[in-house]
């Protein structure tokens, strides 16, 4: 049930054009991730996920939409237009990646080179793959920088789920997840600073001029 909830929240976060609502969906997503670590008997990682993922990263993403100093308030809805014909290709790329990753994972498991640990949760593997595919698609599909930051964080969470599903929440996996959460927080803060600076100077929320063919 938790895996399904994570997939639905990731989807809601990545497809909603209302940016504040999408950020709030990500915060709920991070809290459910925290609950997942709690279920896997890693309470300290659950606390770190709640602090770094939900509280600090969520606050940074919401800060991008506010008004501060000479930076005007960003539009609360993503009005950028996607180029005609690109969406099907990106969906195909995400599905192709998901299929290849799934086949590689099945091959490793069948070969016995990657045995599951006793405390691993195999149900997290398909959830991790789907969340990663959604994050990868959204990162390549969306032009709005804030939505790309959301996709970046969701993609990282999918990697964490896949690691926990494969090897269980052992010390090495916990260390990797902790480093990943710290990197995601720093990347999100830097991305928000770039977005606000770009909007203040050029009034743009993308790295591509709207008029580009």
DRENKEDREN-213339 format. One record per residue (C-alpha): x, y, z; residue in one letter. Coordinates in pm, 1 decimal. Example, Ala and Ser with C-alpha at 12.3 -4.5 7.8 and 13.67 -1.06 7.14 Angstrom:
// residues 2
+----------+----------+----------+---+
:       px :       py :       pz : r :
+----------+----------+----------+---+
:   1230.0 :   -450.0 :    780.0 : a :
:   1367.0 :   -106.0 :    714.0 : s :
+----------+----------+----------+---+
This chain:
// residues 213
+----------+----------+----------+---+
:       px :       py :       pz : r :
+----------+----------+----------+---+
:      0.0 :      0.0 :      0.0 : x :
:    285.5 :    236.9 :     83.4 : x :
:    448.0 :    171.4 :   -254.5 : x :
:    124.6 :    255.6 :   -439.0 : x :
:     88.2 :    574.2 :   -235.1 : x :
:    442.8 :    680.6 :   -324.9 : x :
:    381.6 :    622.2 :   -696.1 : x :
:     54.5 :    819.2 :   -691.8 : x :
:    209.3 :   1109.3 :   -499.2 : x :
:    508.6 :   1117.7 :   -734.6 : x :
:    271.6 :   1129.0 :  -1031.8 : x :
:     63.0 :   1405.8 :   -874.2 : x :
:    373.8 :   1607.5 :   -791.7 : x :
:    513.1 :   1580.6 :  -1144.4 : x :
:    201.7 :   1640.7 :  -1356.5 : x :
:     32.6 :   1920.5 :  -1160.2 : x :
:     89.4 :   2257.5 :  -1329.2 : x :
:    -10.5 :   2443.7 :  -1012.7 : x :
:    337.1 :   2482.0 :   -865.1 : x :
:    252.3 :   2537.9 :   -499.1 : x :
:     24.7 :   2236.3 :   -500.7 : x :
:    297.2 :   2030.0 :   -670.4 : x :
:    547.9 :   2134.5 :   -401.3 : x :
:    302.2 :   2040.2 :   -126.6 : x :
:    251.6 :   1702.0 :   -295.9 : x :
:    629.3 :   1653.2 :   -289.0 : x :
:    638.6 :   1731.4 :     84.9 : x :
:    371.3 :   1467.2 :    147.2 : x :
:    569.4 :   1230.0 :    -77.5 : x :
:    882.1 :   1287.5 :    134.9 : x :
:    683.9 :   1224.1 :    454.8 : x :
:    557.6 :    893.5 :    314.1 : x :
:    919.7 :    809.6 :    225.0 : x :
:   1003.7 :    879.8 :    589.4 : x :
:    726.9 :    643.0 :    696.8 : x :
:    871.2 :    380.9 :    462.8 : x :
:   1207.2 :    395.7 :    640.8 : x :
:   1025.0 :    369.9 :    973.0 : x :
:    849.6 :     55.0 :    850.6 : x :
:   1190.6 :    -87.0 :    756.6 : x :
:   1305.1 :    -34.0 :   1117.2 : x :
:   1542.6 :    253.5 :   1041.1 : x :
:   1397.9 :    529.8 :   1262.8 : x :
:   1698.5 :    761.3 :   1239.8 : x :
:   1679.9 :    757.5 :    859.9 : x :
:   1307.4 :    829.9 :    883.7 : x :
:   1387.8 :   1138.5 :   1091.6 : x :
:   1659.7 :   1250.9 :    848.4 : x :
:   1422.4 :   1204.1 :    552.1 : x :
:   1156.7 :   1411.6 :    727.2 : x :
:   1404.6 :   1690.3 :    808.9 : x :
:   1614.7 :   1704.1 :    491.1 : x :
:   1352.7 :   1586.8 :    242.5 : x :
:   1018.1 :   1717.3 :    365.0 : x :
:   1111.3 :   2017.0 :    581.2 : x :
:   1426.7 :   2172.1 :    431.4 : x :
:   1395.7 :   2069.3 :     65.7 : x :
:   1020.0 :   2134.9 :     69.8 : x :
:   1073.2 :   2478.1 :    224.4 : x :
:   1338.6 :   2562.3 :    -36.2 : x :
:   1104.4 :   2465.6 :   -321.4 : x :
:    817.5 :   2669.7 :   -175.7 : x :
:   1055.9 :   2963.0 :   -123.5 : x :
:   1108.7 :   2975.8 :   -499.9 : x :
:    745.1 :   3081.0 :   -542.9 : x :
:    749.7 :   3358.9 :   -284.7 : x :
:    857.4 :   3719.7 :   -295.6 : x :
:   1189.2 :   3818.0 :   -138.5 : x :
:   1370.4 :   4149.6 :   -170.8 : x :
:   1382.1 :   4272.4 :   -529.1 : x :
:   1269.5 :   3936.1 :   -672.7 : x :
:    902.2 :   3953.3 :   -772.8 : x :
:    659.1 :   3675.7 :   -695.6 : x :
:    689.2 :   3392.1 :   -946.9 : x :
:    379.6 :   3279.1 :  -1138.6 : x :
:    200.6 :   3013.2 :   -938.0 : x :
:    117.1 :   2807.1 :  -1245.7 : x :
:    347.2 :   2664.8 :  -1511.7 : x :
:    242.9 :   2831.3 :  -1836.1 : x :
:    537.7 :   2715.1 :  -2045.6 : x :
:    443.8 :   2532.1 :  -2364.5 : x :
:    591.6 :   2203.0 :  -2475.2 : x :
:    713.6 :   2164.2 :  -2829.7 : x :
:    480.0 :   1970.0 :  -3056.4 : x :
:    586.7 :   1609.2 :  -3109.4 : x :
:    831.6 :   1590.7 :  -2817.9 : x :
:    597.3 :   1441.6 :  -2555.6 : x :
:    548.7 :   1099.0 :  -2724.7 : x :
:    922.9 :   1063.1 :  -2778.4 : x :
:    993.8 :   1138.1 :  -2413.2 : x :
:    727.1 :    896.5 :  -2292.7 : x :
:    879.6 :    630.9 :  -2517.6 : x :
:   1228.4 :    704.2 :  -2383.3 : x :
:   1108.6 :    671.4 :  -2022.1 : x :
:    925.3 :    346.4 :  -2095.6 : x :
:   1224.3 :    207.5 :  -2284.7 : x :
:   1452.5 :    292.5 :  -1992.8 : x :
:   1209.4 :    132.9 :  -1748.2 : x :
:   1193.0 :   -185.2 :  -1957.0 : x :
:   1571.6 :   -212.0 :  -1990.2 : x :
:   1627.0 :   -145.0 :  -1618.7 : x :
:   1363.1 :   -402.7 :  -1527.5 : x :
:   1514.8 :   -665.4 :  -1756.0 : x :
:   1861.6 :   -598.0 :  -1616.6 : x :
:   1728.8 :   -628.3 :  -1262.3 : x :
:   1551.2 :   -957.2 :  -1336.8 : x :
:   1865.6 :  -1091.7 :  -1502.0 : x :
:   2079.1 :  -1004.3 :  -1198.5 : x :
:   1836.9 :  -1161.7 :   -956.4 : x :
:   1806.4 :  -1482.2 :  -1160.2 : x :
:   2180.7 :  -1512.1 :  -1197.3 : x :
:   2225.5 :  -1505.4 :   -821.8 : x :
:   2481.1 :  -1226.0 :   -842.7 : x :
:   2256.8 :   -990.6 :   -650.2 : x :
:   2080.1 :  -1191.0 :   -379.5 : x :
:   1821.0 :  -1018.5 :   -165.7 : x :
:   1905.8 :   -972.9 :    200.2 : x :
:   1667.4 :  -1109.4 :    460.1 : x :
:   1541.4 :   -764.9 :    563.8 : x :
:   1495.2 :   -638.0 :    206.4 : x :
:   1146.0 :   -554.5 :     82.1 : x :
:   1108.4 :   -677.9 :   -278.5 : x :
:    788.0 :   -472.9 :   -324.1 : x :
:   1001.1 :   -158.8 :   -317.1 : x :
:   1184.8 :   -256.1 :   -635.9 : x :
:    897.7 :   -207.8 :   -885.8 : x :
:    793.0 :    105.9 :   -697.1 : x :
:   1147.9 :    239.4 :   -718.6 : x :
:   1168.3 :    167.0 :  -1090.3 : x :
:    835.9 :    339.3 :  -1161.0 : x :
:    922.8 :    643.5 :   -949.1 : x :
:   1260.8 :    667.8 :  -1123.5 : x :
:   1095.0 :    644.3 :  -1465.6 : x :
:    845.9 :    919.1 :  -1374.3 : x :
:   1124.8 :   1142.9 :  -1246.1 : x :
:   1337.8 :   1082.9 :  -1555.2 : x :
:   1046.9 :   1157.7 :  -1788.2 : x :
:    946.5 :   1473.0 :  -1600.0 : x :
:   1302.8 :   1604.3 :  -1588.3 : x :
:   1336.8 :   1573.9 :  -1965.0 : x :
:    978.6 :   1683.6 :  -2040.4 : x :
:    927.8 :   1993.2 :  -1826.5 : x :
:   1093.2 :   2321.5 :  -1914.8 : x :
:   1006.6 :   2506.8 :  -1594.1 : x :
:   1309.1 :   2494.4 :  -1363.6 : x :
:   1105.5 :   2439.1 :  -1047.4 : x :
:    932.7 :   2138.8 :  -1201.6 : x :
:   1273.0 :   2004.7 :  -1303.5 : x :
:   1388.3 :   2039.3 :   -943.6 : x :
:   1084.4 :   1842.2 :   -830.8 : x :
:   1164.9 :   1574.3 :  -1088.8 : x :
:   1529.1 :   1566.3 :   -973.0 : x :
:   1421.1 :   1497.4 :   -614.2 : x :
:   1161.2 :   1237.7 :   -711.7 : x :
:   1417.9 :   1059.1 :   -929.9 : x :
:   1657.2 :   1041.2 :   -635.9 : x :
:   1386.2 :    899.0 :   -411.3 : x :
:   1323.0 :    627.2 :   -669.2 : x :
:   1691.8 :    532.9 :   -651.5 : x :
:   1666.1 :    509.2 :   -270.6 : x :
:   1362.1 :    281.5 :   -295.1 : x :
:   1537.7 :     56.0 :   -544.2 : x :
:   1845.5 :     29.0 :   -320.1 : x :
:   1633.5 :    -58.6 :    -17.1 : x :
:   1437.9 :   -313.7 :   -217.2 : x :
:   1753.5 :   -480.7 :   -346.8 : x :
:   1979.9 :   -487.4 :    -43.9 : x :
:   1763.1 :   -389.8 :    250.5 : x :
:   1833.0 :    -94.5 :    480.5 : x :
:   2181.8 :   -206.4 :    576.6 : x :
:   2454.4 :     34.1 :    694.0 : x :
:   2598.3 :     80.7 :    343.8 : x :
:   2257.1 :    155.5 :    194.2 : x :
:   2175.6 :    393.9 :    478.8 : x :
:   2500.6 :    579.4 :    416.2 : x :
:   2426.6 :    611.0 :     44.1 : x :
:   2075.2 :    738.8 :    113.0 : x :
:   2205.4 :    991.6 :    366.4 : x :
:   2458.5 :   1125.9 :    115.9 : x :
:   2188.8 :   1134.1 :   -151.8 : x :
:   1952.3 :   1333.6 :     69.0 : x :
:   2226.1 :   1586.0 :    145.8 : x :
:   2316.7 :   1621.5 :   -223.4 : x :
:   1950.1 :   1660.6 :   -318.1 : x :
:   1905.5 :   1934.9 :    -57.8 : x :
:   2213.0 :   2128.2 :   -174.2 : x :
:   2113.5 :   2085.4 :   -540.0 : x :
:   1760.2 :   2205.6 :   -468.7 : x :
:   1880.9 :   2514.8 :   -282.1 : x :
:   2123.4 :   2603.8 :   -562.0 : x :
:   1851.8 :   2541.7 :   -820.8 : x :
:   1609.0 :   2769.9 :   -637.5 : x :
:   1873.2 :   3043.4 :   -617.2 : x :
:   1937.1 :   3009.4 :   -992.3 : x :
:   1565.6 :   3021.2 :  -1069.5 : x :
:   1503.4 :   3331.2 :   -859.4 : x :
:   1807.7 :   3509.3 :  -1003.8 : x :
:   1706.4 :   3418.9 :  -1358.5 : x :
:   1352.6 :   3542.7 :  -1300.4 : x :
:   1477.4 :   3867.6 :  -1144.5 : x :
:   1711.8 :   3941.2 :  -1437.0 : x :
:   1516.8 :   3812.4 :  -1736.1 : x :
:   1165.5 :   3735.2 :  -1614.6 : x :
:   1213.8 :   3375.6 :  -1731.7 : x :
:   1155.5 :   3044.2 :  -1554.2 : x :
:   1334.3 :   2829.6 :  -1813.4 : x :
:   1684.3 :   2809.5 :  -1955.2 : x :
:   1538.6 :   2828.5 :  -2306.6 : x :
:   1387.8 :   3146.7 :  -2453.7 : x :
:   1014.6 :   3103.5 :  -2511.3 : x :
:   1048.2 :   3202.2 :  -2874.0 : x :
:   1299.6 :   2931.0 :  -2965.7 : x :
:   1175.8 :   2690.0 :  -3232.7 : x :
+----------+----------+----------+---+
